[in-house]
Amino acid sequence: MIMVVTENVPPRLRGRLAVWLLEVRAGVYVGSVSKRVREMIWQHCETFMEDGNIVMAWQTNTESGFDFQTLGENRRMPIDYDGLRLVEFFPVEEENSP
């Protein structure tokens, strides 16, 4: 099973994702596809993302039982901590800071 969450991506990418996955909420896609199809979907995300951001998570046999990857700018970024995948939050940048 895989899950793809998109923000601010162009409608053509949303349409492409809907071909292979079910859009259960706006920008949230789920489905059960092979590794090859998952990698092909990710290539489409890289090609058509523009200024948006995307996270893809899928089931695998790791400590946590899943893995994920991201594209684009977001406050949450994946980090590797002793082999465990965690999420790091970047602080909010203020526009009026010196």
C-alpha positions in Angstrom: 0.0 0.0 0.0 1.2 3.5 -0.7 0.0 6.9 0.2 0.8 10.2 -1.6 0.0 13.6 -0.1 0.3 16.7 -2.3 0.1 20.4 -1.7 0.0 23.2 -4.3 0.7 20.8 -7.3 -0.7 21.5 -10.7 -4.0 19.9 -11.7 -2.3 17.8 -14.4 -0.3 16.0 -11.8 -3.4 15.4 -9.6 -5.0 13.9 -12.7 -2.1 11.6 -13.3 -2.0 10.4 -9.7 -5.8 9.7 -9.9 -5.1 7.3 -12.8 -3.1 4.9 -10.6 -4.4 5.8 -7.1 -7.7 6.7 -5.4 -8.0 10.3 -4.2 -9.7 9.9 -0.8 -9.4 13.6 0.2 -8.2 16.6 -1.7 -4.5 15.9 -2.4 -4.4 12.6 -0.5 -4.0 9.4 -2.7 -3.9 5.8 -1.6 -3.5 2.5 -3.5 -1.8 -0.8 -3.7 0.8 -0.9 -6.5 4.1 -2.7 -7.3 7.5 -1.2 -6.5 8.0 -0.6 -10.3 4.7 1.4 -10.5 5.5 3.3 -7.3 8.8 4.4 -8.7 7.1 5.4 -12.0 4.6 7.5 -10.0 7.4 9.1 -8.1 9.1 10.0 -11.4 5.9 11.7 -12.6 5.8 13.6 -9.3 9.4 14.8 -9.8 8.6 15.9 -13.4 5.3 17.7 -12.9 5.5 19.0 -9.2 6.4 22.7 -10.1 6.3 24.8 -6.8 4.3 22.3 -4.7 5.4 19.7 -2.2 4.8 16.0 -2.0 5.3 13.1 0.5 5.0 9.5 -0.5 4.9 6.7 2.1 4.7 2.9 1.5 4.7 -0.3 3.5 8.1 -2.1 3.7 9.9 -4.4 6.1 11.9 -1.8 8.1 11.8 -1.2 11.9 8.9 1.1 11.5 7.1 -0.9 8.9 7.1 1.9 6.3 9.4 4.2 4.5 8.8 7.6 2.9 10.3 10.3 0.7 9.5 13.9 0.1 9.8 16.5 -2.7 9.7 20.3 -2.4 10.0 22.7 0.4 8.2 22.0 3.7 8.9 22.6 7.4 9.0 18.8 7.9 12.0 17.1 6.5 13.0 13.5 6.9 16.3 12.7 8.7 18.2 9.5 9.4 18.8 8.9 13.1 20.9 5.8 13.7 19.1 4.0 10.9 15.7 5.2 12.0 13.8 7.6 9.8 12.4 10.5 11.7 10.9 13.9 10.8 12.6 17.2 11.7 10.8 20.5 12.0 12.4 23.6 10.8 11.6 26.8 12.7 9.2 29.3 11.1 11.2 32.1 9.4 10.0 35.6 10.3 10.0 38.2 7.5 11.1 41.1 9.7 14.1 39.4 11.3 17.4 41.3 10.9 
